[in-house]
Amino acid sequence: MSAGLYVELEWLPKPPADFRKRCRELAAAADAGGTDVARLASFALTQDHLERLSETMTALRERGVGLAPLESFKLGIIGNATLDGLPSALIASAARHGIALECVKADFGQTLAEALAPDSAVNSARPDAVLLALDHRGLPLSSSVDEALAFVRALRDGFRTNGGALSIVSSLAAPPETAFGSFERQVPATPRARAAAFNATLAEDLRGSQDVLLDVAWLAETVGLATWHDPTQWNLAKFPFDQRLLPLFADYVARVIGALRGKSRKCLVLDLDNTLWGGVIGDDGLEGIVLSQGDATGEAFLEVQRTALVLRERGIVLAVSSKNDDAVARTAFAKHADMLLREEHIAVFQANWNDKATNIAAIARELSLGLDAMVFLDDNPVERNFVRESLPEVAVPELPDDPALYARTLAAAGYFESVAYSEEDRRRADLYADNARRAALQGAVGDLAGYLASLDMHITFRPFDAEGRARIAQLINKSNQFNLTTRRYTELEVAAFEADPSMLTMQVRLADRFGDNGMISVVIARPDGPERLEIDTWLMSCRVLGRCVEHMVLRELIHQARARGVRSLTGTYVPTAKNAMVSAHYEKLGFKLIENLDSGATRWELGTHVEIEAAPMTVDRGDASLLAV
């Protein structure tokens, strides 16, 4: 297995033989929806399959069928090469990543005109993002790298100013041909050297901006530059890459779009026997499992563990689901000299004789994560298929027969795609491990009041500021479950709220005896008349569920509203496929229903004269005062 892993999307199961028939049936089904579309998208689809599924989604939309729980996203597409087959491939691939995608493609070569004209096709559509699908042959690289970068900056600025969209900017796949051989990179004027310089500067240019890098250079190098670039296809039709790679490219773009909407996975659930080590520990004993340096099979399993540790270090939560005796399974973690993973790396350890689907669901509940945040790695095809059928939201990569390729296959699948990385992201695995310890404490204490008091909570309220801006935007665009309206705002819009004195903004952090939870809530409220505030956005991290933090946030909101002379707060609940858990949020907090809106939305009101009871915690408002309440 080499490029075939990527070209054939081999981490996904093969599509069924009757795929076309299933598409036709879905297009006509009375009860069709996004879940059905996502199931059909979950296979290793060819370009023909992608076109069929895209046509099916179009037919459903034309019938007025909603695609929930897939989340809507509008993408503009521009490029300096032929991209005619890309929209349908993207639309179908995005469903695999939880997105109901709409595409608006500019005409061939109309890049700068599309960006600079407010009434262009792309800008008029007001997309969420624009894909700048660039090819090295269509940029002024031959003049200078600086000129090429200035051209790309003009595109980014144009779409941001005229269309309000962020840009997803592709790096450049260098040509495989060289004039100097190994000396090529040391000659500044060569195409390869200029592409490398462009990519390095582009990555630096995008750092700290709201725009996102699509690292096509890495993708092309992974499959091989000679495989990526097909001279015949370029000469005939100006295709920027071999069209056999269109499903891979579309999946790669769709991962980034999914990550922008918080669809990246957060937890890796690991099987043990023949996944983390060779053999069955219950039968072979600690000494009999295969896991050591100097042994080809043992080193293959060590690479799986090493990959899991790298993921944990960047914030991915690790869990175990194994059909095993608990004490026996833990023995390897505690006593095997070559184990890289240890029990302290595992947030939830489920070793028992329950089926894997039951265990994974239990892990998700204990971590307060949705099933769509989970990835399950298991060598056994029967177990993989059972989990796919029982829990279709869980990602289950296909694994090859050779364990030496397990780690590469997991990486190739791109389940943990990221478009930003913060200190809180890095600490996520520890945060969820702390949550598991809190759950254990709650079970030991028994009553809720005693448990909350034992946590020694410390809550901090701050208005939006430059320091928290990136994290605030990240939470707004990723939070789906505890989110009353699921409105999305860019970092630029967050900065505008921050600078507007009429807006009430709050970023909320929480710490307790187990550690710092980081930023756990964001609130945006805007004036609604002289004596009323409308809660535009209220979201919270599911990590803090069950700690009555929402009561303290409301108390602070009322405190700040009173200081502005506001007599009442109003808030709207807009139902989505993900946020049913907060459908009664306002009612539970004492708000009164004042209006039923379209599509099941409701509007609520609460007077600011009320007093809100909250769990015991210390409050820090940043004004040099700490209030124990």
N, C-alpha and C positions, 0 to 999 in steps of 0.2 A: 504494500500500500504506500503510495507516495502522493502525487497530485490527485489520484483518483478519489481519495478521501474528500477532498474539497470540491472537485468537479462534479462528483455524483452526490454530494451532500450525504455522505454515508452514515452520519450520526442520526439520520432520520429513517424511519421504516419505509420500505418500498410502497409505492402507491398501489391500491387494489386494482385488479384487472378491469373492474367495472367502474372506474373513476368517472368516465364520461356520463355513464348512466346515472351515477349518484348526483352529478352536477345537474343533470336534467330534472331529476326528481326533486332536488332541493329548490331549483328555480320555480317549480310549480307547487311546492308544498304550502299548505295553508298555515302551518305552524312553524315556518322556517324562521331562523334567527342567526345571530352572530355566533352562537355556540356551535351550530351546525357547520357554519362556514369555517370556523377555526379548526374543527375536526378534519375537514377535508384539506385544509392548508398544512396540517401537521405531518404530511408525508414528504418524501424527497421528490418534489415535483419537477418535471422537465418543463421546457419552455411551452410546449403544447398544453401540458396540464395547467400551467399558470394562466395561459390565455383562456382556457375553458372556465377556470374558477373565477377569473376576473369578469368574464361575460356573465357568469351566474350571479355574481354580486351586483353587477349593473342591472340585471333583470329584476333582482329583488328590490333594489332601490326604486326602479321604475314602477314597481307594484306598490310602493309606499311601505315596504317592510323595513322595520328598524333593525339595525345590526348590533344592538346591545347584546352582550356586554363589551363588544369591541368599542374602543374609544375613537371618536372622530379626529381626523388630522388631515389638513389640506397641505399638499406639497406642490410648490412650483418646481419646474425642471428646466434648466437651461444647460447648453453645452456647445462645444465647438467641434462636435462630431455627430454622427448619426445615432439617435437614441429612440428610434420609432418603436421598438419592441419593449422599451423599459417601463412605461406606465402600467401596462397590464401585468407585467412580471412583479412590479413593486406592489400593486394593489393586492394581488393574491399572497405574496410573501409577507406583507405587513399583517395580514390576518393571523399568520402563525405567531406573531409577536404582540397580539392583543390590540391591533389598530385597524379601524375601518378607514382606509386611506382613499382620498380623492386626489387626483393629479391634474395639474395644469401645465402643459408642456409648451415652451416657446418654439417658434419656428427655427429651423436649422440656422445656426450662426448668428441669430439675433440676441446676442448676449448683452452688450452694453446698452443697446436701445431698449431692451426689456427692463433693465435696471433703472435707467434714468427717466423714463417716461411714466408719470403717475397713472396714465390711463392705458398702459400696456396690458396685455392679456394676463400676465402673471401678477402685476401689482394690482390690477382691478379685482382680481379674485381674492385679495387679502389673505394670502396663504399663511399658515403657521410657520413655515420654513421654506427656503428655496435651496434646492440641490444644485450646486455649481459643479457639474460633471465635466471636469476639465481634462484635456489631453495635451501632452507636451507639444504636439504638432500644431496646435491652435493658439498657442500663447506666444507673445513676442520674446521668447527666450533667446532667440538668435541675436537680438539687440543687446539685452542685458537682463540679468535676474531682477534688478531693481524695477525695470520697466514692466516686467511680467507681474511682479508683486503689486505695483501701483495699479495695474489694470484690475487685479483681483480685489484690491481695496475699494476701487471705484464701484465694482459690482456689489460688494457687501454693503457699502454706504448707501448705494442707490436703492437696494431692496429694503434696507432698514428704514430709510427716510420716506420713500414713496409707497412702500407696501406694508410697512410695519412688521416685516418678517426677519427672522434670524436666518443666517446662511449656514448650510452644511457644505463645507468646502473640501473638495477632493485634492489629495496630494497627487503628484505626478509619477506615473509608472515610467521609468527610464527605458529607452530602447535597449534591446539586448546586443545590438551590433556595436562594435568598438573599432576605432581607428588605430589605437595605441596599445591594445591588449591590456596587460596589468597596469601599465603606466597611465591608463585613461583617466583615472580619478585625480591624478596629479596635474592634469592639463586643464586649467580653468575654463577654457572656451569650448570644451567638448559637450555634446548634449547630455551625457551621463553626469558630468560634473555640475553642469548648470541645473539639471533636475534635482540633484542632491542638495545644492545650495538653496534652490527655491523651496524644497520641502522643509529644510531645517529652519529657514527664516519664516516660512508660513506657520509652522508649529509654534514658534515664538510669538509671532504676530497675533495668533488666536488665543494665546494664554491670557487669561483674565478677561477676555471678551465674552459676549453671550453666544458668539458664533462657534461652530463645532467643526472639528477636523474629521474627515472621512479618509482614513489612511489607505488609499488605493495602492500606493507604492508598496506598503507592507503586504497587501493582499496579492499583488502581482508577483512579488518576490517569493511569497510562500508557495504559489503554484508553479512558479518559474516564469521568468520574463519571456522566454521563447515560446512558452505555452500561451501566455497572456496576449502577446502581440501576434496577430496573424497578418502578414503583409498582403496576402491575396484579398482578404476581407476588407482591409483598409483601402486598397487600390480600387476595388470594385464598388464599395458602398460607403467608405469612410466610417466603418465600424471601429470604435476605439479599442476594442478587445475582441478576442475570439468569442463568437456568440454562443458557443457551448458553455461559456462561463456566465451567461446572463442569469441563470437561477442563483448562482453563488453571489454575484454582484448584487442582485436584488435582495437576497437575504441579508447581506452585509449592510446595505442601506437601511433595511427594515429594522435591523437590530438597533441602529442608532436612533431611528425615530421612536422605537419602543422605549429606549433608554430616556429619551427626552420626556416621555410621558410616564416614567416611573415603572415601566414594565420589566426591567431587568430583574433577574432572579436574585434572591438574597440568601438562600440557604441550600447547602449541598448535603443531602442525606446519603450516607455511605452504607452499603452492605459490607460484610466483613469477609467471610470465607470465600476465597478465590476472587476477591475484589481488592481487599487491602493486603492480603497475604495469600500465598498458595496453600491449598489444602483446607481441611475442615478441622478446626481446632478441637471440636468435641470428640472427633474420632482419632485424630493424629496426635493430639496433645500439644503442649507448648513447644516441645523439642521437634515435633514433626512438621510444623508448618514451614513453608518455604519463604524465607525473608532474610536475605543476607547479601552483603557485598561479595563479589567474586562469583556469584551464581547468576546466570543470565535471567532465569525466571524470577529469582528473588529480587534482583535489581529492577525488574519491570514493576513489581509491586511497590518497591520503595519509591519509584518515580510517581506512582499514583499518590502515595502519601505526601511526597514532596510537593506535588501540585496542589493538594488539599491545603497544606500548610501555607503555601504562597497565597492562595485564595483567602485563607483566614487572616493573614497579615494585612490584606487590603480591605478586610471588613466583611467577608462572606462568612456566614454562620455555618458551623459544621455540626452534624447530628449523625447518629447511628441508628439504623433499623436492620436488625439481624434476627433470623430464626435460630436462636441459640439459648443456652443456659446463661443467665446474666453473669454469674460469678466466673464461669469459664471464659466467656467473651472478654471480660475485663482483665483477665490474667495476662493476655498478650500486651495490653496497654501498660500494665504495671510492671511486668517482669521480663518481657522479651528485649534483649539488649539492642537489637537492631531496629526496633520500632521507632519511627520518627514522630508519629502521632501519639499523644498521651491523653489521659482522661481529661486533663484541664483544658485541652483544645476542643473538647466535645461539649456543646451546650446542652444537648439532650441525648441521653443514651437509652435506646429502646432495644433490649435484647430479651426476647421472650418467644413464645410459640404462636403468637397472633399472626394473622396474615399481614403482609407488608403494607397494604393500603390502610388498614386500621392503625398500624403504628405511625405511618406518615401523617395521617390525619391528627393523631394525638400529638405528634411533634409540632405540627402547625398551631394547634390550640395552645400548647404550652408556651410557644414563642410569640403568640399573638401575631402570627403571620398568615396571610392567605395561602391557599394551596397553590395559587399561581406564582408564589415566590419560591417554590420548592423545585429542586432538581434531584432526581434519584439515580444513583449509580449502582448498578448491579450486573454481575457477569451472567446471570441466569436469564435466558430469553423467556422462560415461562413466567418468572416473577416480573420481568419488565412488561410483558404483555398484560398481565393481571393488573398491575398498577395503572397502565394506560387506560384499560377498560374501566376500572373502578374509579379512578381519579384523573379524568382527562385534562384537568388544569395543571397537573404536575408534569414537568418536563422529564422525559426518560430517554436518554440517548441510547441508540443501538451501540453495542460494543462488538469489535471483531473477535475472532478466536484467539488471537495472539495478545496476551496481556501487555506486551511491550508497547502496544498501540493504544492502550486504554487512556493514558494521560493525554496523548495528542488528540484523540477523538473528543475527549471532554473539552479541551481548549478550542478545538476547531468549531464546536457547536455554538460558541459565543453567547452562552446563557447569561453571562455576568458582564455584558457590555456596559461601559461607563462613558458618560459625556462630561463628567466633572469628578473631582476627587478632593475631599476636605478631610480635616482632622477627625470630624465626626464620622465620616465614611470609614476611615481607617479603624476607628474604635467600635464599629458596629457589632462585630462578633463578641467583644467583651460586654457591650451593652445588653445584648440578648442573653449572654451567659448570666449576667447580673439579674436579669428578669427571671430566669429559671430559679435562682437562689431566692428571689423575692417570693415566688410562688411556693417554694418549699417552706419559707417562713410563715406565709399566710396559713398554710395547712397546719403548722405547728401551733400558731397562736390561736386559731379558731375563729374568734369574732372579728368582724371587719374593723370596728373602732379600735380595738387593741392592736390589730395589725398595722393600721395606718399610723397610729401613734408611735409604734416601734420603729417605723421607717426613718424618723427624724428628717423629714423632708424640708428642703430649702428651695423656694421658688423665686425666680428673678424676672422682673418685667422691665423691658426697655422699648422705646420707640424704634422704628426702623432706623438703621444707620449703615454707613459704608462698610463697616466691619462685618456685619451680619447679612449684607445684601445678597451675596451669592447663595448662602444657605437658605435664606428666606425664599428666593426664587426657586431653588431646588425643591423645597418642601411644597410650594404652591403647585409646581408642575408634576410632582410625584405622588402626593397624598391623594388617595382615592376612597378609602373606607370611612375614616372619621373626617369628612369634608362636607360641609353643609350645602355648598353650591358648586363645588368642583370648577370654579372659574380659574382660568390659567392666565398668568401674567409673566411677561418677560422681565429680565433683570432691569432693563431700561424703564419699564413701567413701575417696577418696585421703587427705583430711584425717584421717579416722579411723585409717587405717593409720599415718599420720605421727605421731599422738599415742599409738599403742599401743606400749609398750616391748618387748612380746614379738615384734613383727613386725620382720623385717629388710628394709629398703627401700633401694634404690639408684637414684639418677639418675646417668647417665653421660654425660659430654661428651668430645668429641674434637676436637683441633686438630692441624694439621700445617703443613708449609711453604707449602701453597697457601691456607690460611685456616682459620677456625673452622667446624667442622661442626655446632656446637651440640649439643643433647641428642640422643644417638644410641641410648640403651638405657635400659630401665626393668626393674628386677627387684623382685619382691615374694616374700618367703618367710615362712612361718609355722611355729611349732613343731609337730612331729609326734612327741610323746613327749619325754622328758627329754634325749635325746642325738641327736635327728634334726631336720632342717629340711626342710620340703616346699616346693619352688619352685612357688609358685602362678602366677606370671606371669614370663615372660622374653620380652622383645621387643627387637628392634633395627631401626634404620633400614636399609633396603636400600642407602642411599648408601655405607655403609661395608663392604659385602660385599667379600670377597677380601683384607681387611687383617688377618685373624686376631684381630680385636678380641674375639671371643667367648671366646678363650683367656684374655685378660687379665681379662675380666669374671668368668670362672669362678675364676681365681686370686684375685681380690679377694673373691669370694663365699666361697671356702674360708678365706681369711685372716680374714674377719669371723666365720665359723662357728666356727673354732678359738677365737677370743677369747671365744666364748659357751660353750665346752666341748662343742660339737656334734661328734659322731663321724662322722656321715654326712649326705649330701644326697640327697633323692629328688626326682624331677621327672617330670611326665607330659607326654606328647605326645598332643594331641587333634587328629586329622586334620580339616581342613576343605578346601573346594574351593580355597583360596588358599595354604595353608601347606605344601604337599608339599615345598618346598625345604628344610624343617627336619625332615623325617621321620627322618633319621639323625643329627640334631644331637647327642643325648646319646651315641649310640654312638661318634661320631667324637671326642667329648671324653673317652672312657674309661669312661662309665657302663656298668653291667651291667643287662641286662633282668631285672626281677624279677616282672613281671606283665603279662599281656595282658588288656585291659579290653574293654568293649563298644564296638562301632562302630569297631574298628580302633585304639583308643587303647592306648598302652603306658606302663608305669611303669618307671622306671630309678633306679639307686642308685649313689652314688660315695662312698667313704670320704674323710674330710677329711685323712687322712695323706698323700695323694698330692701330688706336686709337679707343677705344670703349666708346661710350656714355652710361652712367649709371644713375640710379635714384639718387637723392641727399641722401647721407648717410655719416656717419663718419666711417672711416676705421681704424681698429687697427690691426697692424701686429705683435704685441708682441715685438716690438723693442723700446719701450718707446716713440713712436711717434704716434700721432693721426692725421689723414689726413681728412679734410672735403672736400668732392668731390660732 
